[in-house]
Amino acid sequence: MKEKLSFEEFTNEEGITPKYNNFPLFFTKSFFGTLYRNRQEFLKFKKEHSDLEKTITKYFSSVDWKKETKKIVKPIEKELYEAYSIMTDYVIEDEELFQ
């Protein structure tokens, strides 16, 4: 069984992008978000954890995407990490969630 990232590792801001990289796209309704939202790991997550999915998606639907992603994600990091913790069990490698 693979080891999940800790919250600190998931939100690590070393380098240009945080470790979670594109993970928030699962919860956006943009063109790219639609591609992410149709992936099997997300559909399973949405079915099994609909309240958490709705909370995160609602938050991201109300943000100003002209701001830096790290600043947008900061208020919902804990919920996003919880979603990651669940969805990581649905994939072989975490990188599948972060691409």
N, C-alpha and C positions, 0 to 999 in steps of 0.2 A: 504494500500500500504506500502510495506516495505521501510525502509530508506537505501539509498545507503551509502557505506563507503565514507568518504572524501578521498582526495588524500593522506593526511597524515596518515589516518588509513590504507589505502590500502598498502602503502609502509612502514608501521611501522616495524622496525627491532628489536623490543623487543623480546627476546627469541632466539631460534635457527634459525627459518625461518621467513621471512617477512610474513605478513598477506596473500599476494597473493599466497603463497605456490606454488602449481603446476599449477597455471593459465597459465604461459608461455608455458606449454606443448601443448596448443591449437594451437600454432604457430610454432611448430617444426615438422620436418618430420621423427622423430625417430619412433621406434616401438610404444612407449607409446603415442607419438604425434599422430600417426595414429588412435589410439583408441579414443583420445580426439576429433580429427578432424571429426570423424564420428558421434559424438553426435548431437542431434537435435538442441540444442542451438547454436552450432558452425555453423552448416550448414545454419541456418537462418541468423546468423550474416554475414557469408561469402556472402550470396546472397544479403543482404541488404546493406552491407558496404564493398564491395570488394576492394576498394582502400586502406582502413585502414588495412584490412586483409593482403593484398599483401605487404604493407609497413612493417608490423610487421614480417610476415613470412620471407620476404627477409632478414631483419636484423638478425633474429635468425638462418637463414641458413648459415650466414657468420661468426658466432662467434666461439671462441675456448671454448668448453664446459668443458675443464679441469680447467677453472677458477671458482671461487666461483660464484654461481648463482646471488647473490646480485650485484656483480661487472658487470656481463654480462647484467643484466636487467637495471641498472642505466641509460644508455644513451637513453633508449626507454621507461622509466617509464610513461611518459605523454601519449604516444600512447597506452600503455598497459592499463593504467587507463581508457582512453577513451573507449577502447574495453570492459573492465569490466563494465563501466557505461551503455553501451548498452546491453550487454549480461545478466546483472543482472535482466533485465526486462523479460527475457525469462525463468527464473527458479523461483522456489518457495523460496528457501533459497540460499544465497550466497555460503554456504559451498559446494553446488553442483558444483560450478565453481572452488573451491580451493582444492578439494580432489585429 
